[in-house]
Every structure is written in structure tokens, then in C-alpha cells.
Amino acid sequence: MPKQINQRATRADVAKEAGTSVAVVSYVVNNGPRPVALATRERVLAAIKKTGYRPNNVARALASGTTKTYGLVVPNVNNAFIASLAHELQQEALANDMVMLLGDAGDDRKRELQLINNLLSQQINGLIYISVDRHPYIDVLQASGTPFVMLDRVDPSLQVNVLRVDEREAARQVTSHLLSHGYQDVGIICGPLERLNSQDRLHGWREALAEYGVHERPEWVFSTPYTREGGYTAAKRMLESGTLPRALFATNEAQAIGCIRALYEHGVRVPEQIALVCFNGTDQSAYHLPSLTTVRQPVREMAKAAIKMLVNWKGETTLREFSHQLEIGESCGCRPS
């Protein structure tokens, strides 16, 4: 019977087309272990192209002991910062002849666990992981024996490999820059209060206020998701309250963009009427109008370090902290650098 169109070509099909044995096809596909004459190799390669044969990576992994694949689990790839980090990790993995499988948890802990289990079942060589709420499934990963690196702050007693930026200090620094303009009425748009990264950024904001002797106004603390819609909604609530702060710290770039949109719709200008800074800026920050004063994490450097840690994995526990960068834009009232 003729081969069905949707049936996968096999090595036997290639061998038949090339007029050689299945073993010789295997030697060509795997570049060994035995040499193949040039003319025979060319016939096999032509047969592979004609039949559309693709090697079975699962079988090759079982034979070689490696899938040449890493996994990446993130809270929400719709976040521009997360997307930029995922891009750098993907590029660095490819540079090391590895494939990166992305798992987007959609800010859902149950989905996060499902993704981890699915990736582990595919025998990945390592996992890079940012948890939804900094309560990662360390026990699952340690039980699997799979190398993994956290790009987040986690409990040091867990004895895991961590690459991170001090978000509390970064939030304090960017808020301090805002306060250096002399503003006394300063609010914050933060993430969900139950999230540990929200608490870190909120604490950094409070430390900066205390350093400058600025009184915290509870009515100017707006908790909202780390999204443009979240920032937009928080700004609408602030506008409806009737009392506006003179300055704001938005705890991520998306919130800042949404906030500025809501202010613009109500004729409130940034920075002339409300100055603003934010955290976790990306390349978008410089092209926004006004450009955003923000803290940026060194995503390329972090990606290189994470992949290098997996490539050279020896099981040691490492904590590496990276320096953040304050990028001056127009939104705080400065001229951009």
C-alpha cells in the first residue's frame, strides 16, 4: 500500500530511498560512530530531504542521556519585563546549542505546578524558574534531581541557586530620586499586597519616604495587578478620590503606562502635575511619551549567568546578586539622560 501522507517517515524509508542499510542512515544522522563514504552520505542526505524524515529526539535523548532542552517557568509572559528576560534566556540557550521551552503560568499557582511537572516529564536538562508569588515548588524540583536556577528572592534556608536583584533597595533608590525633586505628597501603585515582591517594593518606597521625612498617606497606596489595566484602574480610583498626590511610584512599567493613560484622559499631565517613576523598565520606557524614569534589571547579564550555571552544573548552591540601573527619563521632571 502507498504510504499515507500524514505518516512520519522512518529511517527504514530513508534507507530504502538511498539504497543502503538503516545502520548507515543512523551513522549519517548521528555523525558516527562509524565513518560513511562521502558519496553514500550524500545519497542518504538527499533521501532524508526527499522523504521529509526527522530524527526522533526522544529516542536520541534516551540513547545520549540528554534532551538538549531547558525549561523556563514564569508568572506571566504578558509582562514586558518577563518577556524581555525570556527572550534573552532563549537567545543564550540557543548560543549554547540548547532549546528553551517556555511555560507561562498566567499568575496561577496551580498552572505553575502543572507546567513544572510537564517539563520535568520531558526530561529537561535544567529549569529556570520565577515563581508566581515567591512560594516556589522547591520540593518537587529537588525530588526530581533536575538542576534549576531561581531568578527571584527565596528563603535562603531552602539552599537553592538564586540570581536576583535587590528589589527593596531598587525601589528605595528610584523613590529617593523622585523625592530629590522636593515632592512631599507621594503615592504608590503597588502589586497585590499578598505578593512578596509587592511587599519588597512597598517597603523600599516607605524607607525612602522615611529618609526624606515625608509622611505616608494610606489613601495614596493603591494595590492592583502588575498590568496596564491595573495601573489604569488604580489611577481612576485615585482621580475619583478627589485628592491627588504630587508624585507617584508605580512598581512596574505596565502599571506606569496604564496610569499615565488614565491621567491623560482626565487632563492631568505627567510630570507637570503628577511626577512618576517606575520599576522593571524595559526598552519601551525610553520610547514612551513622556519617557519613563525607571529601574532596569540587567536581563542580558542575568540570562548569561543563568544558562552558564546550568551548563556548568555541579550541584553547588550559589546566590548571586546583580546591580540594578536607574534610568532617567522625563516622567519624574528631569531631562532624560
N, C-alpha and C positions, 0 to 999 in steps of 0.2 A: 504493500500500500504506500502511496506517496506520503511524505512527512507533512503533518498538519502545520499550517503557517505559524500558529502560536506555540508550537512545541520548541523548547530550548534545544539548540544544537549541542552535541556532546563531543568529547574527544574522539570517540569512535567515528562520528560523522566527519570530523576533520581528517582523521587517518585514512578513511575511505577515499575522500576527495583528493588527498595528497598522494595516495598510493603508498602509504608507509604504515608502520605499526603505531598503536596507541602509546607505547612506551616512548617512541621517538617524539611524538607530539608533546608528551609530558616533559621531555628534556628541553624542547624548544620553549615551552610555556614557562618553565621554571629555571631556565638558563642553567641546566645541569640535572643531575650530577655528571652525566656523560656528554662528551662533545658531539656535535652534529655537523656533518659536512655542509658547507655553505649552500650548495645547490639544493640539498634536502631541506635545509632551514627555510630557504626562500619559498619552496613548494608548500611547506607547512604554513608559513605566514600568509601566503596567498589563499590557502584553503580556509584559514581562520577568518580572513576578511570576507570570503565568498559565503561561508556558512553562517556568519554572524556569531560565531562561538565566543562566549565569555567565560573565563575561568570561574570555578566555584570557590568563592573566597572563604566560605565556611570550611570546605574540605581542606583548602590550603592552610587555614588557621589551625585546624586540628593537626595537620602534618608538621607545621612550623612552630606551633606554640604561641603565635601572635596573630592578632587580627589587624594590627597596624591602625587601630582606631582608639580615639579618646572620646569620652563623653563630656558634655557641658550641660549643667543644670542651673538655670537662672530663674529668678522670680517672675519676670515679665519682660520679654524682649521688645515690647512696645515702648519701653523706656529708652530714650535716646542714648543715655549713658550705657545701659546694659547692651544695647545694640552695637555701640562703638567698641565696647570691650569684647563682645562675641566676635566681631569682625577681626580684631587684632589677634585673638586667640586662634581663629580659623586660619589666618594667614601664617601664623607662626607654626601651627601644626603641619600645614602643607609644606612649609620650608624644611620640616624635619621628616618628610615623606610619611606623614600620618594624616588620617581623615578625622574630622571633628563632627560628632553627632550632637545636635542641639536639642535640648529638652526645655521647653518653655512651660513653667508651672502655672502661669496665669494667676499669680498671687494666691494659689490654693495649695495648702499643705498636703492634702490627700493626693492631689495630682503630682506634687513634688515626689512623694514616696513612690507612686506608681512609675514615674519616669526613672527614678534611680533603679528600681527593681528591673525594669525593662532593659535599661542599659547594661546592668550587671549580667543579665541573662544572655546578652550578646557577646560576652567575654571581652569587653573593652579592656585595653591595656592600662587605662587610668581615667580618673574623673576629676574635673574642675567644677567647683560647686559654690554657689551663692545661695544660701537658704532664704526662704520667704520671710521668716521672722527671727532669724538667728537662733533657732532651736533645731539645728540640723540633725539628720538621721545618722549620727556618727556610729551608733551600734551596728546598723545594717552594713555600712561600708567596712567597718573593721572586721566584722564577721566574714565578709566576702574575701578578705585578703587583697582587695584591689587597691593599688596606690591612688591616693586622692589628695587634692590641694584645695583648701578653703580660701576664697577671696572675700573674706569677711572677718569681723571680730567675733570670736567664740570664746567660751570659757577656757582659760589656759590649762585647767586641770584635765581637760579632755585629751591633752597630749597629741594634737594633730598638727599637720603642716598648714601654716597660715601666711598669706601675703595680704597686706592691708594698708590702708591709710587711716590715721587717727582722725576720725570724723568729728569727734568732740572738739579737738584742737582746731581743725579746719573751720568748723562753724564759728568758733570763738574768734578766729582771725578775721574772717570775712565780715562778721558783725562789728568787730572793732574798727575795721576800715570804714564801715558805714557810720559809726559813731564819731569817727575822727572829723566828720564834717560838721559836728556840733548839734546833731539832731537829738532831741530829748524825748520825743514821743515815737517809740519804736515798737512795731508789732512783729509777729512771726506767723507765717503759714507753714505748718509742720505736717509731717505724715501722721498716720494713725497712731494714737498715743500708746497702744499696746505693742507697737513695733519697737524693738530695741534700738534700731538705727534712728528712729524718730526721737527717742529719749536722748541719745547721744547728741544729736544736733540741737535739741531743745536746751540741754544742759550747757552746750557751748555758747548758745545765744545768751543764756542767763549769766554765765560767767563774764561775758563781755559787758553786759549791762551793769553788773556789779562793779567791774573795774572802772567804768566811767561814771559811776554814781547815778545811773539812770533808773528810775522806778519802773518796775514791771507792771503792766496793766493787764490783768487776766482777760478782760474783754477783747484784747487785741491778740490773743492766742487762738489761732484758727487751725484745727486739726482736720485734715482732708486727705484723700488718696494722692499718691505721687503721680498725678496725671495733669494734663492741660485742663481737663474738665474740673478736676479737683481744685486747681488754682483759680479757675474762673468762678466756681461756686463759692469758694471762700471769699473772694473779692466782692462778690454780690452781697454776701451776708454782711461784710464789713461796711459796704456802701449803704445798706438798708438800716444799719445801726445808727447812722446819722453822725457818728463821731469818727473821724479818720485819723490814723497815725500819720506822722510826717515821713516815716521811713518804715520799710519792711524787709525782713529776711525770709525769702522763700527757700525751703530746704531741698528743692531740686529744680532743675531747669524747666521741666514741663510745667510745674506749678507756676513758676515765674511768668512764662509765656501766656498761660491762661489768665493769670491775674492781670497782666498788662492789657489784655484784650477787654476784660470787663471794665477796667478803669477807663480805657479809651472810649468805650460805648457810653460812658457817663460823663465824658468831657473832662476827665481827670488826667493830667499829663504827668508822665514819668520822664525825668526826675523833678521837673519844676514844682509839682505839687506833692507827689509822693516819690521819694527815692527808694531804690530797690537793689538788693544784691541776692545772689542765689548760690546753691551748692551743686556739685556734679555737673558742671557745664561741659558742653561738647563743642564741636566746630560750629554748631548752629548759633551759639551765643554771640559770636563776633558779627554774624550777619543779620541778627535780629535788629529791629528798629524800636527803641534805641538798643545799641549793643549792650550786652549784659555784663555787669561786674560779677564775677563768679569764682568759685574754687574749682580747679580742674585736677583730676587724678591722672597720674602718668600711665595711661592704659597700655601703651605700647611696651613700656618697660616692664609693667606687671605681667603682660602676656608672655613676653620673652622669658621672664623668670619662672612663670608657672609651667610652661612647656619644658624648659630646661630641667626643672625639678623632677618632672615625670620621666623625661628621657634618661636622666642620671639617677633614677630612684635607687636608694639603698636602704630605705626604711627609717632613716633618722628623722627626728621631729625638729622642724625649723619654724621659727617665727621671724618674718622679715617685714619691716615697716617701711613704707615709701613716703617720700616728701610730697606734699600737695603744692599746687601753684596757684597763687592769687592772680587772676587775670583782670585787669582794669578795663571796664567798658564805660559807657555813657550813663547807664541806668542809675548809678549812685550819685551822679552830679559831677563826676570827673571827666576830663578829656581822656579818651581811650589811649592805652599805651600801644 
